[in-house]
Amino acid sequence: MQQFDTLRLAPAPGSQPEDGIQVLSLNRPQVYNAMNTRMFIELRQVLDQLAHDDSLRVLILTGEGDKAFSTGGDLKERNGMSDDTWRRQHQLIEEAFLAVKDFPLPVIAAVEGHAHGGGLELALMTDFIIASETASFSLPEVTRGIMPGGGGVQNLARIAGMPRAKQLLFTGDRFNAADAARWGVVNEVCPAGAALSKAVEIALRIIKSAPMSVRYVKLSASRGGEVDFHTGYAMDIAAYNVLVKSDDRLEGVAAFNEKRAPRWKNG
């Protein structure tokens, strides 16, 4: 297993190695998993490696410990940081966060405790969030004289709706897991300490689906959500027609008729 200074990568608990479910943990629990420059560099590197790992099926992103997913950028590191250094660091943030958004496989965020600022923005870059009932969220950047710079403005507006997002962005107010679920920011709320296990449970259901199908449906849904309906639907059909010619489409139909589990070939 590759070693990192600020991250931890390990097979998902409760899964088998052949399942291809990995957990990537932000690993600075002593500072509530605040993200420093080293973490952004490592996050960008590991996501690039994992995107080319043929054995991977689902990636779960979480924070080490039970107190926080992440409280965002490390403000102690940023204290007194020059404008030039700040800009260079932010370029790393943009690259790392977009690597999450554009990751070719499903990415689930499992959130326990605090997810504020860049921590919430990182979670919003994943495909969906599973949250513990202890989770607390906010984008408080306006109260620090800046604004969210990790995609939070765009993602929150698209997920929670413009009026709700504007209220949260203008005030920096915190909101809890129940409200996050009510507004569509998180998919499910589970008991304290159970966010990761719930995410693994969902991942185990995802891997029963054909790998190519999951990849294409993620691509089509993600990109299609950024364009008009007819353009998005054209993307759906283009991907659909690729899958029609695949071995796994034949296997899926055969398995249904033979009343057995499919044996996917990922091709």
Secondary structure, 3 states (H helix, E strand, C coil): CCCCCCEEEEECCCCCHHHCEEEEEECCHHHCCCECHHHHHHHHHHHHHHHCCCCCCEEEEEECCCCEEECCECHHHHCCCCHHHHHHHHHHHHHHHHHHHCCCCCEEEEECCEEECHHHHHHHCCCEEEEECCCEEECCHHHHCCCCCCCHHHHHHHHHCHHHHHHHHHHCCCEEHHHHHHCCCCCEEECCCCHHHHHHHHHHHHCCCCHHHHHHHHHHHHHHCCCCHHHHHHHHHHHHHHHHCCHHHHHHHHHHHCCCCCCCCCC
